[in-house]
Amino acid sequence: MSDVRYSKLSAYELQQEIAALTEKARKAEQLGMVNEYSVLERKVTMARAYLLNPDDFKKGEIYQIDGDPGVYFKIDYMNGVFAWGYRLGGSGKEEALPISMLK
């Protein structure tokens, strides 16, 4: 299903895509293909974002960043499945994170 817009897929299709990407990432990791593994992991993160409801993430709220223990992100605004804001205690530079990275 490569090169398909995740926004156009059903929840079932997204879950199938996530399973396929996860398997490819596992194989890439086993083969020591670090760059390929990283790309596939980012695709999984993006696909997972489309399974979530952006309305569940609120402006001004603070969320922990999944996979980055002790680091928190404050949302300034939402744009689709991306939360725009900044990391607390970070550089203060605005960035966008897929909502699947927030918990």
N, C-alpha and C positions, 0 to 999 in steps of 0.2 A: 504494500500500500504506500510505498515511498512517494514523495512529492504530492501527497494529498493534503489539502487544508484540513487541519484538525477541527476547525470550526464547522465544517460541513459534514462531519461524521456523527453517527448515532453513538450513544453510550456503549452499545455492544461492539460497534466497530472500533471505538477508541480502546476498549478493553482488549480486543484482538490485536490491535496495533501495539499496545503496551506489552502484551505477552511476547509478540514477535521481536520487538526491540530489546526486551529484557534478555531473551534467549541469545540474540546476536551479541549483546553486550557481554554476556557471560562467556561466550566463545572468544570474543576479542580479548577479554581479561585473561583467559586461560592461555592464549597465544602470545600474551605480552604486548598486545597492540594498544598501548596506553592512549594514544590520540583517538583512535577509533572508539575505544571504550568510553572516553569522555564525551565524544560527540553523541553516541547512542544514549548515554545517561541523560544528557541535556534534552534529547528528543523525548525520552520517557517523561521527564519532568514537565515538558510542555504539553504532552498528550494528557497527563494527569490533571493539569490545570483546567482543561476543557471538561473534565468530569465534575468540577466543583462549581458552585454558584457564586459568582462575583459579589452578589448582594450580601453574602455572609461576611464579607470583609469590609470594615468600616473606616472611613476617613478619621484620622486622629487616634485610632487604636494602635496598640503596640503588640507585635507578634514576635515569637521566637523564630529564628531562621532554621529550618530543618537542615541537619547536616553541619551546622555551625554552632555547637553548644556555647551557651552564654552570650550569644550575639542576638540583639533585638533590632527590629525594624519598625519604624513609625510610618504609617501610611498618610501621605498628603492628599492623594486622590487616586481614583481607579480609572483605568482605561481598558475595557474588555477584561481579559483574564490577567492583566498586569496591575500590580500595586506599585505606584510611584511614591517614593519617599526617601528616607535616609536611615542608615544604621546608627543606632544610639552609640555614642562614644566613638564614632568613626570620624571620617574627614568632614562630614556634613554635606558631602556631595550628593546630589539627587541621583537616584538610580531606579530602575524598574526591575521588579522580581515577579516571576510567575506566581500566582497565588498558591500553587501546589508546594511552594517552598516555605510557606508561612504556616505556623501552628500556634 
